[in-house]
Amino acid sequence: MVTYPKERSGQLEWWKRKLDHAIDYWRPIFEPSKVLVAQYNNEAATTREKEEMRYNMGDTSDPGIRNKANIVFGYLDQSIANIAAHDPTFTVHPFNKAGIGSERIVSRISDYWYRETDQLVHDKRALLDAYVCPFGERFCRTRTTLPT
């Protein structure tokens, strides 16, 4: 069994190897998912579409030119909109006597930082990954063999 190195340079090399292994292992699953996310976001996903964008052929800024690929993406739009909390307000309940009376302040701080950090955008991206990545994995398993 390999032990964790004691010196700093050995630790950095150990973690670099771990990260490289994880990236190589998961790349076949996440690459098809990136294409699906690009299609969902109405971005150029195929080589032809990328070349068309590069040469600026056609008006691709018009939303009528690019629309969702199929009914699955429409379902994803609706599901993400239903799950993601739009402008939530947080309610705080104290656990002990020291917290009594400060519920309103803590609740307002939580509300402020939710809006300040634009958490809704991050929530929607996480939901999109949760919905789309399994399709990418299934596509990957039918096309390639994963390491065991």
BELSULMO-V525409 format. One record per residue. N is the residue number from 0. RES is the residue in three letters. PSI is psi in whole degrees, 0 to 359 (999 if undefined). Layout:
N/RES/PSI + N/RES/PSI
This chain:
0/MET/135 + 1/VAL/130 + 2/THR/159 + 3/TYR/129 + 4/PRO/151 + 5/LYS/327 + 6/GLU/152 + 7/ARG/315 + 8/SER/323 + 9/GLY/322 + 10/GLN/316 + 11/LEU/318 + 12/GLU/321 + 13/TRP/313 + 14/TRP/326 + 15/LYS/317 + 16/ARG/318 + 17/LYS/315 + 18/LEU/317 + 19/ASP/318 + 20/HIS/316 + 21/ALA/319 + 22/ILE/315 + 23/ASP/324 + 24/TYR/316 + 25/TRP/347 + 26/ARG/315 + 27/PRO/338 + 28/ILE/319 + 29/PHE/338 + 30/GLU/309 + 31/PRO/328 + 32/SER/324 + 33/LYS/321 + 34/VAL/317 + 35/LEU/320 + 36/VAL/321 + 37/ALA/319 + 38/GLN/320 + 39/TYR/319 + 40/ASN/10 + 41/ASN/37 + 42/GLU/163 + 43/ALA/124 + 44/ALA/332 + 45/THR/165 + 46/THR/319 + 47/ARG/316 + 48/GLU/321 + 49/LYS/319 + 50/GLU/320 + 51/GLU/319 + 52/MET/321 + 53/ARG/318 + 54/TYR/358 + 55/ASN/41 + 56/MET/124 + 57/GLY/162 + 58/ASP/94 + 59/THR/357 + 60/SER/341 + 61/ASP/123 + 62/PRO/341 + 63/GLY/341 + 64/ILE/317 + 65/ARG/122 + 66/ASN/171 + 67/LYS/143 + 68/ALA/321 + 69/ASN/184 + 70/ILE/336 + 71/VAL/318 + 72/PHE/326 + 73/GLY/319 + 74/TYR/319 + 75/LEU/317 + 76/ASP/310 + 77/GLN/318 + 78/SER/316 + 79/ILE/319 + 80/ALA/325 + 81/ASN/326 + 82/ILE/317 + 83/ALA/133 + 84/ALA/118 + 85/HIS/116 + 86/ASP/60 + 87/PRO/160 + 88/THR/134 + 89/PHE/137 + 90/THR/133 + 91/VAL/134 + 92/HIS/124 + 93/PRO/149 + 94/PHE/335 + 95/ASN/181 + 96/LYS/329 + 97/ALA/334 + 98/GLY/348 + 99/ILE/131 + 100/GLY/345 + 101/SER/12 + 102/GLU/317 + 103/ARG/319 + 104/ILE/313 + 105/VAL/322 + 106/SER/317 + 107/ARG/323 + 108/ILE/316 + 109/SER/316 + 110/ASP/316 + 111/TYR/312 + 112/TRP/334 + 113/TYR/316 + 114/ARG/320 + 115/GLU/320 + 116/THR/4 + 117/ASP/50 + 118/GLN/331 + 119/LEU/320 + 120/VAL/317 + 121/HIS/322 + 122/ASP/317 + 123/LYS/322 + 124/ARG/320 + 125/ALA/320 + 126/LEU/319 + 127/LEU/316 + 128/ASP/319 + 129/ALA/324 + 130/TYR/321 + 131/VAL/324 + 132/CYS/323 + 133/PRO/327 + 134/PHE/321 + 135/GLY/322 + 136/GLU/318 + 137/ARG/317 + 138/PHE/318 + 139/CYS/317 + 140/ARG/332 + 141/THR/341 + 142/ARG/327 + 143/THR/171 + 144/THR/132 + 145/LEU/150 + 146/PRO/144 + 147/THR/999
